[in-house]
Amino acid sequence: MDVKRIRQDFPILNRKIDGQPIIYFDNACMTLKPRQVIDAMNDYYCNFSACAGRSIHKLGTIVTIRYDEAREKIRKFINAKESREIIFSKNTTEGINLLARTLQLKKGDIVLTTDREHNSNLLPWHIQKELRGINHKVVESKEDNTFDLGRFENLMSNKVKLVSMVHASNLDGYTIPADEIIKTAHDYGALVLLDGAQSASRVSIDVQKLDVDFFAFSIHKMLGPTGIGVLYGKYHLLKDLEPFMVGGDTVEKSTYTSHNLLDVPEKFEAGLQNYAGAIGAGAAADYIMKIGKDKIGEYIFKLNSYISSEIKDIPGIVIIGPADPVLRGGIISFNIENYEPHDIAMFLDDANIMVRSGVFCVHSWFNARNIKGAVRVSLYVYNTIDECRILIEKIKEFIS
Ligand code: ALA
């Protein structure tokens, strides 16, 4: 993988702030965008910025074709069986909320999550508890912060209707053993939803092989634009769900008193859509597939191993999550004893090193452990060993 070449695709990496280059380590929040994605979106705005699926004129036809092509690219990206199983949403959060609102869970039904869910896969179940009386249960991790299959199996029963779990954690980068979890859940007749916000960009996803029922992800974390995400669902499941939003382009016909809904995916995509976003999403998927997710995964693991091995023994540093970087993907979350995470992040920002600090929308995990927050370095394909070296020096400088 030619990282030097890849970096040339990202205009923002040429940018200097206060005369210094930027070192961007906030990829779990938002990745940067390559020229190919920006060009694909500009192409829409400059050359065919009309409505898809409605107008039969030439521009309308082009955007309809491009929107369909984008859906097909995303299908390939996760190896879904059919492109109608790909619903464009606003982001992972919307995909999960769509399911929480439409799955028709009943009083006493159990939804199982991990103990490190992003608020987007926690609050929807709190609300379902209030609205419908479901039970939400949490599978506690092992001491070393890895998934506890034994505890999970003990919590499984035929009352569990949905296992909704973060595939790769934005807290510590840990990826759950999805194959085993899905198999066990299905043995009990439960459906499985994976929050793929962090995994889609770096783990090869084959939804058919995984046999996962629903998979939600955000395009802004995989080199694409903001405001566009994907909810994958098996067709036979999606077809029976009621949409939670209806309106333009969701109906075949309507009278003053009745309507017939269209099939999937249209019935879940009410109103004018984010066409530029979807087209940008297709370009982002193409870009990642061209490099190859296995190569990306291996590369960010190499960077993670380097940073982890250099900082783990520095007195005062506590790394969050499993000790072995191979289990933490592209994330190193850490604390320095007696210092505030935001102060560390501000110190790094003075050198244009951009990390995230705080609780990363996983308040529940931090609150349960009485930890105020952490500093998170999250890596992606354009980061370099040199950037990691500068980061390590700055962390040492902060401590000294
Ligand atoms: N979930 C995003 C993050 O972890 C916002 O930064």
Residues whose N, C-alpha, C, O or C-beta is under 5 A from the ligand:
A	BS01	LIG	A28 C29 N170 F360
